[in-house]
């Protein structure tokens, strides 16, 4: 065999080996830390919209490893371990944990002997392009059903991420920064009530209320509301009763004393400057409204 022929044989052999090695590996999507935080942010927004009394939100990767966790004020201490267990079960068994709770309730109690298994409603897989990349678990909301609603909202936010990524200063993935939110994503967001876009300078929320809310004060966000459907009474100004700081620049309370009362109907627009207490009550469900939040820069002091 001459040198040229030998080189051709060697090249073919190397190509075959490389192809065989490539055939033994696969590319798969994975959940990033930013993605996990987005899931938690959406679940927290759902908790606020539903006036959940508390919640611990845990996000794991597809191997059940904890990536992020947040415990809302007032949630019982055991909620952290329970939410992690729900998320891990949903990820490893690739199904919502509600499925397993229902099976056990129907008599398949032998499943409770499985290791690392939390068959309690409130764990939901997180998918991307049809592949499970992790899961979210929630414990400590008003009920098992609400646990699952919060987890589902978080998972949905990852499956259909906002057009503008978080903390981009309003720039989209196009040169001129134009944001186009397609109708299917907007309608899906209003079905649950969740953020559409969140950046460091502004936010756009598809808000949905089924019941009366808490008193709120946003230290930096000015809210611009446009009512799409339903009715409610808006109370603004006055003093927040039993106010508690729930997040940086955010205050919540049970009621407002000495506030101004305004009835809201379809087509109304309201601007609530940052720092002004406000509360929705007498909600005629579903009450749907856009909120554009313009975020003021932090004080230099």
QUISULCOR-V62825 format. One record per pair of residues at least 6 apart in sequence whose C-alpha atoms are under 6 Angstrom apart, sorted by the first residue. I is the first residue (numbers start at 1). J is the second residue. Records with the same first field share a line. If there is no record, write none. Layout:
I=J ; J
//
This chain:
30=133
31=133
39=154 ; 155 ; 158
42=154
43=150 ; 153 ; 154
46=150
52=141 ; 142
53=141
54=72 ; 74 ; 75 ; 140 ; 141
55=72 ; 75 ; 139 ; 140 ; 141
56=70 ; 71 ; 79 ; 80 ; 138 ; 139
57=69 ; 70 ; 137 ; 138
58=68 ; 69 ; 83 ; 84 ; 136 ; 137
59=67 ; 68 ; 135 ; 136
60=66 ; 67 ; 134 ; 135
61=134
62=91 ; 133 ; 134
64=88 ; 91
75=140
79=139 ; 140
83=137 ; 138 ; 139
85=118
86=118 ; 123 ; 137
87=123 ; 135 ; 136 ; 137
89=117 ; 118
90=96 ; 97 ; 123 ; 124 ; 125 ; 135
91=125 ; 134 ; 135
96=123 ; 124
97=119 ; 120 ; 121 ; 123
98=121
100=119
101=119 ; 120
121=144
122=137 ; 138 ; 147 ; 148
123=136 ; 137
124=135 ; 136
125=134 ; 135
126=132 ; 133 ; 134 ; 135 ; 155
127=133 ; 159
128=159
136=151
137=151
138=147 ; 151
139=147
141=147
162=196 ; 197
164=172 ; 197
166=198 ; 199
167=199 ; 200
168=199
169=199 ; 200 ; 201
170=199
171=177
189=206
190=206
193=206 ; 207 ; 208
194=205 ; 206
195=205 ; 206
196=204 ; 205
197=203 ; 204
201=295
202=293 ; 294 ; 295
203=292 ; 293
204=291 ; 292
205=290 ; 291
206=290
207=288 ; 289 ; 290
208=287 ; 288
209=286 ; 287
210=285 ; 286
211=283
212=280 ; 281 ; 283
213=280
214=253 ; 254 ; 279
215=252 ; 253 ; 254 ; 255 ; 278 ; 279
216=251 ; 252 ; 277 ; 278
217=250 ; 251 ; 275 ; 276 ; 277
218=250 ; 274 ; 275
219=249 ; 274 ; 275
220=274 ; 295 ; 296
221=274 ; 293 ; 294 ; 295
222=272 ; 273 ; 274 ; 293 ; 294
223=271 ; 272 ; 292 ; 293
224=270 ; 271 ; 291 ; 292
225=269 ; 270 ; 290 ; 291
226=268 ; 269 ; 289 ; 290
227=266 ; 267 ; 268 ; 289
228=266 ; 288 ; 289
229=266 ; 287 ; 288
230=284 ; 286 ; 287
231=264 ; 265 ; 283 ; 284
232=264 ; 281 ; 282 ; 283 ; 284
233=262 ; 263 ; 264 ; 280 ; 281 ; 282
234=261 ; 262 ; 279 ; 280
235=259 ; 260 ; 261 ; 278 ; 279
236=259 ; 260 ; 277 ; 278
237=259 ; 276 ; 277
238=257 ; 258 ; 259
239=256 ; 257
240=253 ; 255 ; 256
241=253 ; 254 ; 255 ; 256
242=253
243=252 ; 253
244=251 ; 252
245=251
//
